[in-house]
Amino acid sequence: LRSSRAPSSALTFVIVGGGIAGVTCAEQIASQFTSDEVYLLTASPLVKTVTNFKQVSKTLEEFDIEEQPSSVLEEKYPNLKVVQSAVKLLRAKEHLLQTENGQTFHYRKLCICSGARPKLLTQDNPHVLGIRDTDSAQEFQKRLSKAKRIVVIGNGGIALELVYEVEGCEVIWAIKDKAIGNTFFDAGAAQFLIPSLGADKKDRSLPCKRARYATDKTGAGHSGASGELGSALGPDWHEGIELRGAVQVWLWPAYVQLTNKKIYGCDFVVSATGVVPNTDPFLNGNNFKLAEDHGLRVDDHMRTSEQDVYAAGDVCTAGWEPSALWQQMRLWTQARQMGWYAARCMAADVQEEAIELDFCFELFSHITKFFNYKVVLLGKFNAQGLGQDHELLVRCTKGQEYVKVVLTGGRMVGAVLIGETDLEETFENLILNQMDLSRYGEELLNPNIDIEDYFD
Ligand code: FAD
């Protein structure tokens, strides 16, 4: 085994994963500890970098994502080395890692950002696909071009985008909930969005402010060392990929039976039923506390239960007592925030400084796009964890906007804003300052009142 050991005077930081969490963490550490070595070990040949970062309001942020060759990072940070090889073993007590290409790395501080992979309905079935990375999206596109009918299973963001984007192919969408998109929406919002499914998509070029995903045009290799380890695609994963099926008579290669007893033949099944954190190579022989969703449990300093091992992004599960207005969701924004905060925690620990949980974990906030509508989600947007103890106010203009606020005890705790509502900043403030809004009642959503002026 070749060994990469840092001189004893220098700290060695090792970060695993070239997705948004790992790259953000590595960049932050490399820029702060310029005379120390920083290693980024990743299974995929391209790394994800955040560009055009914009803080839209106190907690809402927008940015673009670019897949770039690792040399771009190395040029920017001379003390950062990117090693393209998957980690196959971690011995946490000895502070060492081994990669598939036979290298051993000794670390003082390690941050695991290995992401998550699709939870597949059945494993090793050639007719069941999961979409995770550029490779699997291309495989999907190839299969779709010959398909007459596909079955999409799941009700989260990926399934929502898929059923909207696929054309020229019949889509059977199997969901177990009463309304579509229940990870993000309630039945009212779902109802608002449903007409878009059958609508003409000619307006697609409308400008839209949201994270845009761009793949490297150089054609640099795609597959990770072990095939399944690419970075999660994130927003706009279908951009530039024509999702159009073949219209011809076909003998079904696969059949699915739903719980309503109906059986459908299809060319293939897309399993979009959530993700499983990529923890496998790190667990054997170590003593990690795992959360119920199998993520590496981290405390409010992003520390796992193994000394000097931190974790961020999709691979980890927040194990701290969360703010009443925040919840973890395995999303792009949170991967960036966690990677950045984990780096700051690693630095604070090294420098023996105190650090407080970052403000971004105070309020859940997310900007995205569904069915070509801008979507902003704030706080307990679906009344998560509130039971019956809440009230909803809704304003809806068909084809234009859907505004929902969640109130409890007269205070706003969450909101869903679909369309160009321009309400995000005001609502964010009302949620953060927990002002008693009882006396405003339904006036709060009166379209004739300029709510921004009202609360100024
Ligand atoms: P990843 O981006 O998955 O990166 C993990 C990295 O770890 C990869 O580089 C991988 O190669 C590497 N790795 C894995 N195992 C090893 C190992 N053993 N050794 C070394 N390296 C390893 N989020 C949104 O906010 N909005 C969206 O619209 C959205 N759409 C999505 C659509 C799709 C199809 C998918 C799959 C996800 C989507 N997400 C979306 C989720 C978002 O992409 C993820 O939350 C985010 O990318 C997680 O970042 P990460 O850095 O934690 O992990």
Boltz pocket constraint, residues with backbone or C-beta under 6 A from the ligand:
constraints:
  - pocket:
      binder: B
      contacts: [[A, 16], [A, 17], [A, 18], [A, 19], [A, 20], [A, 21], [A, 22], [A, 41], [A, 42], [A, 43], [A, 44], [A, 46], [A, 85], [A, 86], [A, 87], [A, 88], [A, 113], [A, 114], [A, 115], [A, 116], [A, 131], [A, 132], [A, 133], [A, 157], [A, 158], [A, 224], [A, 229], [A, 230], [A, 231], [A, 232], [A, 233], [A, 234], [A, 235], [A, 236], [A, 237], [A, 278], [A, 281], [A, 312], [A, 313], [A, 314], [A, 315], [A, 329], [A, 330], [A, 331], [A, 332], [A, 333], [A, 335], [A, 367], [A, 368], [A, 369]]
      max_distance: 6.0
